[in-house]
Amino acid sequence: MIRSFCLLLLVCFCFSGSPTYAQKIWEEGYIVKSDGTLFRGEVMVTKGSGLPKSCSFKRFDIAFETVYQPEDLKAFGYLYGNRYETRKVNNKTVFLECLATGKLTLLTDGRKIYIETTDHGLVELKKDKMAIQDPDIEFDNYKAYLRLLFTDRPEVVISDKLALKKEEICRVVASYNSAVDKTTSRTFNTLSTAYLLDKNMNSGTLATSFGIIGGLSLTKFNVFSTSGTSLRYQFIPEMRSYDISPVAGFFFNQKVSRLTGDLSVQAELLFRHNKVYIYHEINDPEQTPPIVRSDVFFNFTGIKMPVYIKVPLMKGNIKVAFNAGISLSYALSSDYIRYYDTESSTGIIRTYTEVDYNINRIEKAAMAGFSIKYHLSPGSYIFIDTRSEYGKGIFTPRVDYLINENSLCFSIICGYSF
């Protein structure tokens, strides 16, 4: 059973990864070639928040994809979102995001903001002194430069509180462009992650995801005697604190259906390692011998395979979900040993070695918790899980002990999907 379960998870991780990683998100858009020819079709959405280094375009849904470099195009964009134009920055041809067009063109590379005019060309806006050439003029900052550009439209006021942020600069540049000529003034929206998520969920494009996962687990193995035998003769490995250990591995997530939204099933393959030391002492003058000191060492190294359902509680770019499922742990290696000594009333000490318990190969557990997921882009996200697990325990007595046992595990897990 365990081998079949491991094989099933391995197949899911290996084969489901290929189509998942190959999934591309397309949006209605256009390209403008170097000769000015405009073509409409579908443009691939860039992953992440950085500038695209190239443009992937196809004329229609089942057409072949063509990849264009900045040197090949004047511009490209999405019908209802971002526009990118080719410019030469530091002697390198790149795509810059276009925020506004008209008499003045506003562009950004994500960090720096540029304004382009017919007289001065492409100029970077700076907080400190900045200069333009032809004519050679120096300005105290970007506000002074904008005031010069807006001289012919005094109704567009540059406030001293205007921050060098693309939203604020875009607002005043768009106001100026509109005051000059409303027919040529235009601003461009940003394709929101929420919009792309909803659209691609409806089409089933983003139904599958996978990635890496890791975190910390606090584990405690509890053993209780039910035989009524003196603990002097039935040793109980009593953990007084939780063992803190790292876990790491991979996860695979599958949406249940387009009709159920974000309801999904997640399977994980985690490496776990618990290495525990317990010190135990009995000091009872009425017993013989009166003192017994024990040093217990045991470890459990193996794989943990949680499978659980994620029930969405909150929608949006940040999603909260309730998780519930089962977890199966399989020991690749384990051992247990107890070193103990007895001390008589006359001070005579004798040392012994004992193996009271075997470590089970398999532990089953029920799990529940909550997760918070944040989408970096439509195709990738990060998440944090808090989970609790209640297991059946890992010990089997080697002698005729009657025990009850369980395990408790509390984990904080972080993950990233590719």
Contacts in CASP RR format, 6 or more apart in sequence:
PFRMAT RR
TARGET T0000
AUTHOR 0000-0000-0000
METHOD contacts of the structure
MODEL  1
MIRSFCLLLLVCFCFSGSPTYAQKIWEEGYIVKSDGTLFRGEVMVTKGSG
LPKSCSFKRFDIAFETVYQPEDLKAFGYLYGNRYETRKVNNKTVFLECLA
TGKLTLLTDGRKIYIETTDHGLVELKKDKMAIQDPDIEFDNYKAYLRLLF
TDRPEVVISDKLALKKEEICRVVASYNSAVDKTTSRTFNTLSTAYLLDKN
MNSGTLATSFGIIGGLSLTKFNVFSTSGTSLRYQFIPEMRSYDISPVAGF
FFNQKVSRLTGDLSVQAELLFRHNKVYIYHEINDPEQTPPIVRSDVFFNF
TGIKMPVYIKVPLMKGNIKVAFNAGISLSYALSSDYIRYYDTESSTGIIR
TYTEVDYNINRIEKAAMAGFSIKYHLSPGSYIFIDTRSEYGKGIFTPRVD
YLINENSLCFSIICGYSF
2 328 0 8 1.000
2 330 0 8 1.000
2 361 0 8 1.000
2 362 0 8 1.000
5 305 0 8 1.000
5 328 0 8 1.000
6 303 0 8 1.000
6 305 0 8 1.000
6 330 0 8 1.000
9 252 0 8 1.000
9 267 0 8 1.000
9 269 0 8 1.000
9 305 0 8 1.000
10 269 0 8 1.000
12 252 0 8 1.000
12 267 0 8 1.000
13 210 0 8 1.000
13 250 0 8 1.000
13 252 0 8 1.000
13 269 0 8 1.000
16 208 0 8 1.000
16 210 0 8 1.000
16 252 0 8 1.000
16 254 0 8 1.000
17 208 0 8 1.000
17 210 0 8 1.000
17 252 0 8 1.000
19 208 0 8 1.000
20 208 0 8 1.000
20 209 0 8 1.000
20 210 0 8 1.000
20 418 0 8 1.000
21 210 0 8 1.000
21 418 0 8 1.000
23 205 0 8 1.000
23 206 0 8 1.000
23 208 0 8 1.000
23 379 0 8 1.000
24 44 0 8 1.000
24 45 0 8 1.000
24 56 0 8 1.000
25 44 0 8 1.000
25 45 0 8 1.000
25 196 0 8 1.000
25 200 0 8 1.000
25 205 0 8 1.000
25 206 0 8 1.000
25 378 0 8 1.000
25 379 0 8 1.000
26 42 0 8 1.000
26 43 0 8 1.000
26 44 0 8 1.000
26 45 0 8 1.000
26 58 0 8 1.000
26 61 0 8 1.000
27 42 0 8 1.000
27 43 0 8 1.000
27 44 0 8 1.000
27 45 0 8 1.000
27 78 0 8 1.000
27 79 0 8 1.000
27 80 0 8 1.000
27 191 0 8 1.000
27 196 0 8 1.000
28 40 0 8 1.000
28 41 0 8 1.000
28 42 0 8 1.000
28 43 0 8 1.000
28 78 0 8 1.000
28 79 0 8 1.000
28 80 0 8 1.000
29 40 0 8 1.000
29 41 0 8 1.000
29 42 0 8 1.000
29 43 0 8 1.000
29 76 0 8 1.000
29 77 0 8 1.000
29 78 0 8 1.000
29 79 0 8 1.000
30 38 0 8 1.000
30 39 0 8 1.000
30 40 0 8 1.000
30 41 0 8 1.000
30 43 0 8 1.000
30 76 0 8 1.000
30 77 0 8 1.000
30 79 0 8 1.000
31 38 0 8 1.000
31 39 0 8 1.000
31 43 0 8 1.000
31 55 0 8 1.000
31 57 0 8 1.000
31 68 0 8 1.000
31 73 0 8 1.000
31 75 0 8 1.000
31 76 0 8 1.000
31 77 0 8 1.000
32 38 0 8 1.000
32 73 0 8 1.000
32 74 0 8 1.000
32 75 0 8 1.000
32 76 0 8 1.000
33 39 0 8 1.000
33 72 0 8 1.000
33 73 0 8 1.000
33 74 0 8 1.000
34 71 0 8 1.000
34 72 0 8 1.000
34 73 0 8 1.000
34 74 0 8 1.000
36 74 0 8 1.000
39 57 0 8 1.000
39 59 0 8 1.000
40 79 0 8 1.000
41 57 0 8 1.000
41 58 0 8 1.000
41 59 0 8 1.000
41 60 0 8 1.000
42 57 0 8 1.000
42 58 0 8 1.000
42 59 0 8 1.000
42 60 0 8 1.000
42 61 0 8 1.000
43 55 0 8 1.000
43 56 0 8 1.000
43 57 0 8 1.000
43 76 0 8 1.000
43 77 0 8 1.000
43 78 0 8 1.000
44 55 0 8 1.000
44 56 0 8 1.000
44 57 0 8 1.000
44 65 0 8 1.000
45 78 0 8 1.000
45 191 0 8 1.000
45 196 0 8 1.000
45 377 0 8 1.000
45 378 0 8 1.000
46 52 0 8 1.000
46 377 0 8 1.000
47 377 0 8 1.000
47 379 0 8 1.000
47 380 0 8 1.000
48 376 0 8 1.000
48 377 0 8 1.000
48 380 0 8 1.000
49 376 0 8 1.000
49 377 0 8 1.000
50 110 0 8 1.000
51 84 0 8 1.000
51 94 0 8 1.000
51 95 0 8 1.000
51 96 0 8 1.000
51 97 0 8 1.000
51 109 0 8 1.000
51 110 0 8 1.000
52 84 0 8 1.000
52 95 0 8 1.000
53 70 0 8 1.000
53 94 0 8 1.000
53 95 0 8 1.000
54 67 0 8 1.000
54 68 0 8 1.000
54 69 0 8 1.000
54 70 0 8 1.000
55 67 0 8 1.000
55 68 0 8 1.000
55 73 0 8 1.000
55 76 0 8 1.000
55 84 0 8 1.000
55 95 0 8 1.000
56 65 0 8 1.000
56 66 0 8 1.000
56 67 0 8 1.000
56 68 0 8 1.000
57 65 0 8 1.000
57 66 0 8 1.000
57 67 0 8 1.000
57 68 0 8 1.000
57 76 0 8 1.000
58 64 0 8 1.000
58 65 0 8 1.000
58 66 0 8 1.000
68 76 0 8 1.000
70 86 0 8 1.000
70 93 0 8 1.000
70 94 0 8 1.000
70 95 0 8 1.000
71 86 0 8 1.000
71 93 0 8 1.000
73 86 0 8 1.000
74 85 0 8 1.000
74 86 0 8 1.000
75 83 0 8 1.000
75 84 0 8 1.000
75 85 0 8 1.000
75 86 0 8 1.000
75 98 0 8 1.000
76 83 0 8 1.000
76 84 0 8 1.000
76 95 0 8 1.000
77 83 0 8 1.000
77 84 0 8 1.000
78 191 0 8 1.000
80 189 0 8 1.000
80 191 0 8 1.000
81 188 0 8 1.000
81 189 0 8 1.000
81 190 0 8 1.000
81 191 0 8 1.000
82 97 0 8 1.000
82 98 0 8 1.000
82 188 0 8 1.000
82 189 0 8 1.000
82 190 0 8 1.000
82 191 0 8 1.000
83 97 0 8 1.000
83 98 0 8 1.000
83 188 0 8 1.000
84 95 0 8 1.000
84 96 0 8 1.000
84 97 0 8 1.000
84 98 0 8 1.000
85 95 0 8 1.000
85 96 0 8 1.000
85 98 0 8 1.000
85 105 0 8 1.000
85 107 0 8 1.000
86 93 0 8 1.000
86 94 0 8 1.000
86 95 0 8 1.000
86 96 0 8 1.000
87 93 0 8 1.000
87 94 0 8 1.000
87 96 0 8 1.000
87 107 0 8 1.000
87 114 0 8 1.000
87 116 0 8 1.000
87 122 0 8 1.000
88 94 0 8 1.000
88 122 0 8 1.000
89 96 0 8 1.000
89 109 0 8 1.000
89 114 0 8 1.000
89 122 0 8 1.000
94 109 0 8 1.000
96 107 0 8 1.000
96 108 0 8 1.000
96 109 0 8 1.000
96 114 0 8 1.000
97 107 0 8 1.000
97 108 0 8 1.000
97 109 0 8 1.000
97 110 0 8 1.000
98 105 0 8 1.000
98 106 0 8 1.000
98 107 0 8 1.000
98 188 0 8 1.000
99 106 0 8 1.000
99 107 0 8 1.000
99 108 0 8 1.000
99 166 0 8 1.000
99 169 0 8 1.000
99 170 0 8 1.000
99 173 0 8 1.000
99 187 0 8 1.000
99 188 0 8 1.000
100 106 0 8 1.000
100 170 0 8 1.000
100 173 0 8 1.000
100 174 0 8 1.000
100 177 0 8 1.000
100 185 0 8 1.000
100 186 0 8 1.000
100 187 0 8 1.000
100 188 0 8 1.000
101 177 0 8 1.000
101 184 0 8 1.000
101 185 0 8 1.000
101 186 0 8 1.000
102 177 0 8 1.000
102 180 0 8 1.000
102 181 0 8 1.000
102 184 0 8 1.000
102 185 0 8 1.000
102 186 0 8 1.000
103 117 0 8 1.000
103 176 0 8 1.000
103 177 0 8 1.000
103 180 0 8 1.000
103 181 0 8 1.000
103 184 0 8 1.000
104 115 0 8 1.000
104 116 0 8 1.000
104 117 0 8 1.000
104 149 0 8 1.000
104 173 0 8 1.000
104 176 0 8 1.000
104 177 0 8 1.000
105 115 0 8 1.000
105 116 0 8 1.000
105 117 0 8 1.000
106 113 0 8 1.000
106 114 0 8 1.000
106 115 0 8 1.000
106 116 0 8 1.000
106 166 0 8 1.000
106 169 0 8 1.000
106 170 0 8 1.000
106 173 0 8 1.000
107 113 0 8 1.000
107 114 0 8 1.000
107 115 0 8 1.000
107 116 0 8 1.000
107 122 0 8 1.000
108 114 0 8 1.000
108 166 0 8 1.000
110 166 0 8 1.000
112 124 0 8 1.000
112 125 0 8 1.000
113 124 0 8 1.000
113 125 0 8 1.000
113 142 0 8 1.000
113 164 0 8 1.000
113 166 0 8 1.000
113 169 0 8 1.000
114 122 0 8 1.000
114 123 0 8 1.000
114 124 0 8 1.000
114 125 0 8 1.000
115 122 0 8 1.000
115 123 0 8 1.000
115 125 0 8 1.000
115 145 0 8 1.000
115 146 0 8 1.000
115 149 0 8 1.000
115 169 0 8 1.000
115 173 0 8 1.000
116 122 0 8 1.000
116 123 0 8 1.000
117 123 0 8 1.000
117 149 0 8 1.000
120 132 0 8 1.000
120 133 0 8 1.000
120 134 0 8 1.000
123 130 0 8 1.000
123 132 0 8 1.000
123 145 0 8 1.000
124 130 0 8 1.000
125 142 0 8 1.000
125 145 0 8 1.000
125 146 0 8 1.000
125 164 0 8 1.000
125 169 0 8 1.000
126 141 0 8 1.000
126 142 0 8 1.000
126 164 0 8 1.000
127 141 0 8 1.000
127 142 0 8 1.000
127 164 0 8 1.000
128 141 0 8 1.000
129 138 0 8 1.000
129 139 0 8 1.000
129 140 0 8 1.000
129 141 0 8 1.000
130 138 0 8 1.000
130 139 0 8 1.000
130 141 0 8 1.000
130 142 0 8 1.000
130 145 0 8 1.000
131 137 0 8 1.000
131 138 0 8 1.000
131 139 0 8 1.000
132 139 0 8 1.000
132 145 0 8 1.000
137 148 0 8 1.000
139 145 0 8 1.000
139 148 0 8 1.000
142 164 0 8 1.000
142 169 0 8 1.000
143 158 0 8 1.000
143 160 0 8 1.000
143 162 0 8 1.000
146 158 0 8 1.000
146 162 0 8 1.000
146 169 0 8 1.000
146 172 0 8 1.000
147 158 0 8 1.000
149 176 0 8 1.000
150 156 0 8 1.000
150 158 0 8 1.000
150 172 0 8 1.000
150 176 0 8 1.000
152 180 0 8 1.000
153 176 0 8 1.000
153 179 0 8 1.000
153 180 0 8 1.000
155 179 0 8 1.000
156 172 0 8 1.000
156 175 0 8 1.000
156 176 0 8 1.000
156 179 0 8 1.000
158 172 0 8 1.000
162 168 0 8 1.000
162 169 0 8 1.000
162 172 0 8 1.000
170 187 0 8 1.000
174 185 0 8 1.000
174 187 0 8 1.000
177 184 0 8 1.000
177 185 0 8 1.000
177 186 0 8 1.000
178 185 0 8 1.000
192 317 0 8 1.000
193 317 0 8 1.000
193 375 0 8 1.000
193 376 0 8 1.000
193 377 0 8 1.000
193 378 0 8 1.000
194 316 0 8 1.000
194 317 0 8 1.000
196 378 0 8 1.000
197 206 0 8 1.000
197 316 0 8 1.000
197 317 0 8 1.000
197 375 0 8 1.000
197 378 0 8 1.000
200 206 0 8 1.000
200 378 0 8 1.000
201 207 0 8 1.000
201 255 0 8 1.000
201 258 0 8 1.000
201 261 0 8 1.000
201 262 0 8 1.000
202 258 0 8 1.000
204 255 0 8 1.000
204 258 0 8 1.000
206 255 0 8 1.000
206 378 0 8 1.000
206 379 0 8 1.000
207 254 0 8 1.000
207 255 0 8 1.000
207 258 0 8 1.000
208 252 0 8 1.000
208 253 0 8 1.000
208 254 0 8 1.000
208 255 0 8 1.000
209 252 0 8 1.000
209 253 0 8 1.000
209 379 0 8 1.000
209 381 0 8 1.000
209 417 0 8 1.000
209 418 0 8 1.000
210 250 0 8 1.000
210 251 0 8 1.000
210 252 0 8 1.000
210 253 0 8 1.000
210 417 0 8 1.000
210 418 0 8 1.000
211 250 0 8 1.000
211 251 0 8 1.000
211 252 0 8 1.000
211 415 0 8 1.000
211 416 0 8 1.000
211 417 0 8 1.000
211 418 0 8 1.000
212 248 0 8 1.000
212 249 0 8 1.000
212 250 0 8 1.000
212 251 0 8 1.000
212 415 0 8 1.000
212 416 0 8 1.000
213 248 0 8 1.000
213 249 0 8 1.000
213 250 0 8 1.000
213 251 0 8 1.000
213 268 0 8 1.000
213 270 0 8 1.000
213 413 0 8 1.000
213 414 0 8 1.000
213 415 0 8 1.000
213 416 0 8 1.000
214 246 0 8 1.000
214 247 0 8 1.000
214 248 0 8 1.000
214 249 0 8 1.000
214 270 0 8 1.000
214 413 0 8 1.000
214 414 0 8 1.000
214 415 0 8 1.000
215 246 0 8 1.000
215 247 0 8 1.000
215 248 0 8 1.000
215 411 0 8 1.000
215 412 0 8 1.000
215 413 0 8 1.000
215 414 0 8 1.000
216 244 0 8 1.000
216 245 0 8 1.000
216 246 0 8 1.000
216 247 0 8 1.000
216 411 0 8 1.000
216 412 0 8 1.000
217 244 0 8 1.000
217 245 0 8 1.000
217 246 0 8 1.000
217 247 0 8 1.000
217 272 0 8 1.000
217 409 0 8 1.000
217 410 0 8 1.000
217 411 0 8 1.000
218 242 0 8 1.000
218 243 0 8 1.000
218 244 0 8 1.000
218 409 0 8 1.000
218 410 0 8 1.000
218 411 0 8 1.000
219 242 0 8 1.000
219 243 0 8 1.000
219 245 0 8 1.000
219 274 0 8 1.000
219 407 0 8 1.000
219 408 0 8 1.000
219 409 0 8 1.000
220 239 0 8 1.000
220 241 0 8 1.000
220 242 0 8 1.000
220 243 0 8 1.000
220 407 0 8 1.000
220 408 0 8 1.000
220 409 0 8 1.000
221 237 0 8 1.000
221 239 0 8 1.000
221 276 0 8 1.000
221 393 0 8 1.000
221 394 0 8 1.000
221 395 0 8 1.000
221 405 0 8 1.000
221 407 0 8 1.000
222 239 0 8 1.000
222 405 0 8 1.000
222 406 0 8 1.000
222 407 0 8 1.000
222 408 0 8 1.000
223 236 0 8 1.000
223 237 0 8 1.000
223 238 0 8 1.000
223 395 0 8 1.000
223 403 0 8 1.000
223 404 0 8 1.000
223 405 0 8 1.000
224 236 0 8 1.000
224 403 0 8 1.000
224 404 0 8 1.000
224 405 0 8 1.000
225 231 0 8 1.000
225 234 0 8 1.000
225 236 0 8 1.000
225 401 0 8 1.000
225 402 0 8 1.000
225 403 0 8 1.000
226 402 0 8 1.000
226 403 0 8 1.000
226 404 0 8 1.000
227 234 0 8 1.000
227 401 0 8 1.000
227 402 0 8 1.000
227 403 0 8 1.000
228 234 0 8 1.000
228 402 0 8 1.000
229 401 0 8 1.000
229 402 0 8 1.000
230 287 0 8 1.000
231 282 0 8 1.000
232 282 0 8 1.000
232 284 0 8 1.000
232 287 0 8 1.000
232 292 0 8 1.000
234 401 0 8 1.000
235 280 0 8 1.000
235 294 0 8 1.000
235 338 0 8 1.000
235 340 0 8 1.000
235 354 0 8 1.000
235 356 0 8 1.000
236 403 0 8 1.000
237 278 0 8 1.000
237 280 0 8 1.000
237 296 0 8 1.000
237 298 0 8 1.000
237 338 0 8 1.000
237 356 0 8 1.000
237 357 0 8 1.000
237 395 0 8 1.000
238 278 0 8 1.000
238 280 0 8 1.000
239 276 0 8 1.000
239 278 0 8 1.000
240 278 0 8 1.000
242 408 0 8 1.000
242 410 0 8 1.000
243 274 0 8 1.000
243 275 0 8 1.000
243 276 0 8 1.000
245 272 0 8 1.000
245 273 0 8 1.000
245 274 0 8 1.000
245 275 0 8 1.000
246 273 0 8 1.000
247 270 0 8 1.000
247 271 0 8 1.000
247 272 0 8 1.000
247 304 0 8 1.000
247 411 0 8 1.000
247 413 0 8 1.000
248 270 0 8 1.000
248 271 0 8 1.000
249 268 0 8 1.000
249 269 0 8 1.000
249 270 0 8 1.000
249 271 0 8 1.000
250 268 0 8 1.000
250 269 0 8 1.000
251 266 0 8 1.000
251 267 0 8 1.000
251 268 0 8 1.000
251 269 0 8 1.000
251 415 0 8 1.000
251 417 0 8 1.000
252 266 0 8 1.000
252 267 0 8 1.000
252 268 0 8 1.000
253 264 0 8 1.000
253 265 0 8 1.000
253 266 0 8 1.000
253 310 0 8 1.000
253 417 0 8 1.000
254 264 0 8 1.000
254 265 0 8 1.000
254 266 0 8 1.000
255 261 0 8 1.000
255 262 0 8 1.000
255 263 0 8 1.000
255 264 0 8 1.000
256 263 0 8 1.000
256 264 0 8 1.000
256 265 0 8 1.000
257 263 0 8 1.000
261 312 0 8 1.000
262 310 0 8 1.000
262 312 0 8 1.000
262 315 0 8 1.000
262 319 0 8 1.000
262 321 0 8 1.000
263 309 0 8 1.000
263 310 0 8 1.000
263 311 0 8 1.000
263 312 0 8 1.000
264 309 0 8 1.000
264 310 0 8 1.000
265 307 0 8 1.000
265 308 0 8 1.000
265 309 0 8 1.000
265 310 0 8 1.000
266 306 0 8 1.000
266 307 0 8 1.000
266 308 0 8 1.000
266 309 0 8 1.000
266 310 0 8 1.000
266 323 0 8 1.000
267 305 0 8 1.000
267 306 0 8 1.000
267 307 0 8 1.000
268 304 0 8 1.000
268 305 0 8 1.000
268 306 0 8 1.000
268 307 0 8 1.000
269 303 0 8 1.000
269 305 0 8 1.000
270 303 0 8 1.000
270 304 0 8 1.000
270 305 0 8 1.000
270 306 0 8 1.000
271 302 0 8 1.000
271 303 0 8 1.000
271 304 0 8 1.000
272 300 0 8 1.000
272 301 0 8 1.000
272 302 0 8 1.000
272 303 0 8 1.000
272 304 0 8 1.000
272 329 0 8 1.000
273 299 0 8 1.000
273 300 0 8 1.000
273 301 0 8 1.000
273 302 0 8 1.000
274 299 0 8 1.000
274 300 0 8 1.000
274 301 0 8 1.000
275 299 0 8 1.000
276 296 0 8 1.000
276 297 0 8 1.000
276 298 0 8 1.000
276 299 0 8 1.000
277 295 0 8 1.000
277 296 0 8 1.000
277 297 0 8 1.000
278 294 0 8 1.000
278 295 0 8 1.000
278 296 0 8 1.000
279 293 0 8 1.000
279 294 0 8 1.000
279 295 0 8 1.000
279 296 0 8 1.000
280 293 0 8 1.000
280 294 0 8 1.000
280 296 0 8 1.000
281 291 0 8 1.000
281 292 0 8 1.000
281 293 0 8 1.000
281 294 0 8 1.000
282 291 0 8 1.000
282 292 0 8 1.000
283 290 0 8 1.000
283 291 0 8 1.000
284 290 0 8 1.000
285 345 0 8 1.000
288 344 0 8 1.000
288 345 0 8 1.000
289 342 0 8 1.000
289 343 0 8 1.000
289 344 0 8 1.000
289 345 0 8 1.000
290 343 0 8 1.000
290 344 0 8 1.000
290 345 0 8 1.000
291 342 0 8 1.000
291 343 0 8 1.000
292 340 0 8 1.000
292 341 0 8 1.000
292 342 0 8 1.000
292 343 0 8 1.000
293 340 0 8 1.000
293 341 0 8 1.000
293 343 0 8 1.000
294 338 0 8 1.000
294 339 0 8 1.000
294 340 0 8 1.000
295 338 0 8 1.000
295 339 0 8 1.000
295 340 0 8 1.000
296 336 0 8 1.000
296 337 0 8 1.000
296 338 0 8 1.000
297 335 0 8 1.000
297 336 0 8 1.000
297 337 0 8 1.000
297 338 0 8 1.000
297 339 0 8 1.000
298 334 0 8 1.000
298 335 0 8 1.000
298 336 0 8 1.000
298 337 0 8 1.000
298 357 0 8 1.000
298 359 0 8 1.000
299 333 0 8 1.000
299 334 0 8 1.000
299 335 0 8 1.000
300 329 0 8 1.000
300 331 0 8 1.000
300 334 0 8 1.000
300 359 0 8 1.000
300 394 0 8 1.000
301 331 0 8 1.000
301 332 0 8 1.000
301 333 0 8 1.000
301 334 0 8 1.000
302 329 0 8 1.000
302 330 0 8 1.000
302 331 0 8 1.000
302 332 0 8 1.000
302 333 0 8 1.000
303 329 0 8 1.000
303 330 0 8 1.000
303 332 0 8 1.000
304 327 0 8 1.000
304 328 0 8 1.000
304 329 0 8 1.000
305 327 0 8 1.000
305 328 0 8 1.000
305 329 0 8 1.000
305 330 0 8 1.000
306 325 0 8 1.000
306 326 0 8 1.000
306 327 0 8 1.000
306 328 0 8 1.000
306 367 0 8 1.000
306 387 0 8 1.000
307 325 0 8 1.000
307 326 0 8 1.000
307 327 0 8 1.000
308 323 0 8 1.000
308 324 0 8 1.000
308 325 0 8 1.000
308 326 0 8 1.000
308 327 0 8 1.000
308 367 0 8 1.000
309 323 0 8 1.000
309 324 0 8 1.000
309 325 0 8 1.000
310 321 0 8 1.000
310 322 0 8 1.000
310 323 0 8 1.000
310 371 0 8 1.000
311 321 0 8 1.000
311 322 0 8 1.000
311 323 0 8 1.000
311 324 0 8 1.000
312 319 0 8 1.000
312 320 0 8 1.000
312 321 0 8 1.000
313 320 0 8 1.000
313 321 0 8 1.000
313 322 0 8 1.000
314 320 0 8 1.000
317 374 0 8 1.000
317 375 0 8 1.000
318 372 0 8 1.000
318 373 0 8 1.000
318 374 0 8 1.000
319 372 0 8 1.000
319 373 0 8 1.000
319 374 0 8 1.000
319 375 0 8 1.000
320 370 0 8 1.000
320 371 0 8 1.000
320 372 0 8 1.000
320 373 0 8 1.000
321 370 0 8 1.000
321 371 0 8 1.000
321 373 0 8 1.000
322 368 0 8 1.000
322 369 0 8 1.000
322 370 0 8 1.000
323 367 0 8 1.000
323 368 0 8 1.000
323 369 0 8 1.000
323 370 0 8 1.000
323 371 0 8 1.000
323 385 0 8 1.000
323 387 0 8 1.000
324 367 0 8 1.000
324 368 0 8 1.000
324 369 0 8 1.000
325 366 0 8 1.000
325 367 0 8 1.000
325 368 0 8 1.000
326 364 0 8 1.000
326 365 0 8 1.000
326 366 0 8 1.000
326 367 0 8 1.000
327 364 0 8 1.000
327 365 0 8 1.000
327 366 0 8 1.000
327 367 0 8 1.000
327 389 0 8 1.000
328 362 0 8 1.000
328 363 0 8 1.000
328 364 0 8 1.000
328 365 0 8 1.000
329 362 0 8 1.000
329 363 0 8 1.000
329 364 0 8 1.000
329 365 0 8 1.000
330 361 0 8 1.000
330 362 0 8 1.000
331 359 0 8 1.000
331 360 0 8 1.000
331 361 0 8 1.000
331 362 0 8 1.000
331 394 0 8 1.000
334 359 0 8 1.000
334 361 0 8 1.000
334 394 0 8 1.000
335 359 0 8 1.000
336 355 0 8 1.000
336 356 0 8 1.000
336 357 0 8 1.000
336 358 0 8 1.000
336 359 0 8 1.000
336 395 0 8 1.000
337 353 0 8 1.000
337 354 0 8 1.000
337 355 0 8 1.000
338 353 0 8 1.000
338 354 0 8 1.000
338 355 0 8 1.000
338 356 0 8 1.000
339 351 0 8 1.000
339 352 0 8 1.000
339 353 0 8 1.000
340 351 0 8 1.000
340 352 0 8 1.000
340 353 0 8 1.000
340 354 0 8 1.000
341 349 0 8 1.000
341 350 0 8 1.000
341 351 0 8 1.000
341 352 0 8 1.000
342 349 0 8 1.000
342 350 0 8 1.000
342 352 0 8 1.000
343 349 0 8 1.000
355 398 0 8 1.000
356 397 0 8 1.000
356 398 0 8 1.000
356 399 0 8 1.000
356 401 0 8 1.000
357 395 0 8 1.000
357 396 0 8 1.000
357 397 0 8 1.000
357 398 0 8 1.000
358 395 0 8 1.000
358 396 0 8 1.000
358 397 0 8 1.000
358 398 0 8 1.000
359 394 0 8 1.000
359 395 0 8 1.000
359 396 0 8 1.000
360 393 0 8 1.000
360 394 0 8 1.000
360 395 0 8 1.000
360 396 0 8 1.000
363 391 0 8 1.000
363 392 0 8 1.000
363 393 0 8 1.000
363 394 0 8 1.000
363 407 0 8 1.000
364 391 0 8 1.000
364 392 0 8 1.000
365 389 0 8 1.000
365 390 0 8 1.000
365 391 0 8 1.000
365 392 0 8 1.000
365 407 0 8 1.000
365 409 0 8 1.000
366 389 0 8 1.000
366 390 0 8 1.000
366 391 0 8 1.000
367 387 0 8 1.000
367 388 0 8 1.000
367 389 0 8 1.000
367 390 0 8 1.000
368 387 0 8 1.000
368 388 0 8 1.000
369 385 0 8 1.000
369 386 0 8 1.000
369 387 0 8 1.000
369 388 0 8 1.000
370 385 0 8 1.000
370 386 0 8 1.000
371 383 0 8 1.000
371 384 0 8 1.000
371 385 0 8 1.000
371 386 0 8 1.000
372 383 0 8 1.000
372 384 0 8 1.000
373 381 0 8 1.000
373 382 0 8 1.000
373 383 0 8 1.000
374 381 0 8 1.000
374 382 0 8 1.000
374 383 0 8 1.000
375 381 0 8 1.000
376 382 0 8 1.000
379 417 0 8 1.000
380 416 0 8 1.000
380 417 0 8 1.000
380 418 0 8 1.000
381 416 0 8 1.000
381 417 0 8 1.000
382 414 0 8 1.000
382 415 0 8 1.000
382 416 0 8 1.000
382 417 0 8 1.000
383 414 0 8 1.000
383 415 0 8 1.000
383 417 0 8 1.000
384 412 0 8 1.000
384 413 0 8 1.000
384 414 0 8 1.000
384 415 0 8 1.000
385 411 0 8 1.000
385 412 0 8 1.000
385 413 0 8 1.000
385 414 0 8 1.000
385 415 0 8 1.000
386 410 0 8 1.000
386 411 0 8 1.000
386 412 0 8 1.000
386 413 0 8 1.000
387 410 0 8 1.000
387 411 0 8 1.000
387 413 0 8 1.000
388 408 0 8 1.000
388 409 0 8 1.000
388 410 0 8 1.000
388 411 0 8 1.000
389 407 0 8 1.000
389 408 0 8 1.000
389 409 0 8 1.000
389 410 0 8 1.000
389 411 0 8 1.000
390 406 0 8 1.000
390 407 0 8 1.000
390 408 0 8 1.000
391 406 0 8 1.000
391 407 0 8 1.000
391 408 0 8 1.000
391 409 0 8 1.000
392 405 0 8 1.000
392 406 0 8 1.000
392 407 0 8 1.000
393 405 0 8 1.000
393 406 0 8 1.000
393 407 0 8 1.000
394 405 0 8 1.000
394 407 0 8 1.000
395 403 0 8 1.000
395 405 0 8 1.000
397 403 0 8 1.000
END
